[in-house]
């Protein structure tokens, strides 16, 4: 990997090491400010809703002023909002800072992804995005340990430490990443150059990404409740999440094997979704910790195949100078999924139990395994067809 990518991954991992405060946002509003559980839920939902325009702003800024400046703006904004939450004197001010945090929280995501796409060869995009996600997963394990220690003192300290890691990461980005280059001039004739929302291929990827995000966030949010309903300890979900992170991290060298590296995007996506479906079907049948761990390893291997594939494809769709906006639009799938997942998950658990929930998620993965690779093949064939006439027309003019 180029030096800029390695440094960016390290800086983001340090930032992720401190990014544990949001899990305690609802607890902070109830214990420190006396809010009811429903009010705390509304505040958390308002934060999640605010992250959607946050990504779009990040993508536009990345293409206008450059990724390094945009990353610094986003991280500094997060630090200000988190320090505001830590020092808030009442529920209203805490809610305002929570919404502010949502509005800046995702700004640095699109420029980070766009910078990787710009400096890494297209053939290495998948591996670069996978390394970024693996580094964030490893840092997430350390974040849980820090949260367990600091949370025993005062929940406000979680937000203070998170703010400090944001500032440290912003400083590292300023000192070690290359300066922003002037924005590339986009060809007005390119489809979607000025309006990614009009690019049909991108919108289909957004729909598929939203369904995937809803499935993935079900695992993150509903697994503890599922374990509890089966008479197990909800805290065992932490062990399962650690198992997943270790599987994804240990599997990174496999992505360099020729057989896996040469897989086309449709083949890798189909295989990844099938393994994800198999693992979640395992959750539907599992009734003890050992079988849950086995199912976690299976879907995590599927996740390893999926990591980076969709982002690499979206980056290939973007016109010159438009990667930030394209990746930002695709990234809103996580904000939309974050709204859908808790609503759908709680309803499924209540009406169908853990078995019904995980069977439904497994079925959704099978739908993605069939639909998304087929669409990518169609999109690739359509783009190849569009480029052929231009090439054929160029030859006669050269001979004349």
Secondary structure as UniProt FT lines:
FT   HELIX           3..18
FT   TURN            19..20
FT   HELIX           21..24
FT   HELIX           25..31
FT   TURN            32..33
FT   HELIX           37..65
FT   HELIX           67..87
FT   HELIX           91..105
FT   HELIX           107..119
FT   HELIX           122..124
FT   HELIX           125..150
FT   TURN            151..153
FT   HELIX           155..176
FT   TURN            188..189
FT   TURN            191..192
FT   HELIX           196..198
FT   HELIX           200..229
FT   TURN            230..231
FT   TURN            234..235
FT   HELIX           236..250
FT   HELIX           252..256
FT   HELIX           258..261
FT   HELIX           265..285
FT   HELIX           289..306
FT   TURN            307..308
FT   HELIX           309..317
FT   TURN            320..321
FT   HELIX           323..399
//
